[in-house]
Amino acid sequence: MPEIGKLPGGKAAVTARAGEFGHGQKILTTAWAACAPPHLRYLPQVEILRQVWVHHYFWDVDGSLRWRDGHALPPASLRFDSPL
């Protein structure tokens, strides 16, 4: 799979792909739901996913999930980036 910044189709394709990845937020919403078993929140895999989403996505004032493109990312020293 190519790096997200090198997708054919330019910035529009990158933004569309990031939007697709952003739908994974449903996993985190489910893990933190009142009816979810509390131990789900403490699984290392869920914590890694939470960190990635916090660094790469945000909820806008309209309640829509948005991708943080390059200039809106946290400083590299605070980010959780995959080595792949």
Rosetta blueprint (number, residue, H / E / L):
1 M L
2 P L
3 E L
4 I H
5 G H
6 K H
7 L L
8 P L
9 G L
10 G H
11 K H
12 A H
13 A H
14 V H
15 T H
16 A H
17 R H
18 A H
19 G H
20 E H
21 F H
22 G H
23 H L
24 G L
25 Q H
26 K H
27 I H
28 L H
29 T H
30 T H
31 A H
32 W L
33 A L
34 A L
35 C L
36 A L
37 P L
38 P H
39 H H
40 L H
41 R H
42 Y H
43 L L
44 P H
45 Q H
46 V H
47 E H
48 I H
49 L H
50 R H
51 Q H
52 V H
53 W H
54 V H
55 H H
56 H H
57 Y E
58 F E
59 W E
60 D L
61 V L
62 D L
63 G L
64 S L
65 L E
66 R E
67 W E
68 R L
69 D L
70 G H
71 H H
72 A H
73 L L
74 P L
75 P L
76 A H
77 S H
78 L H
79 R L
80 F L
81 D L
82 S L
83 P L
84 L L
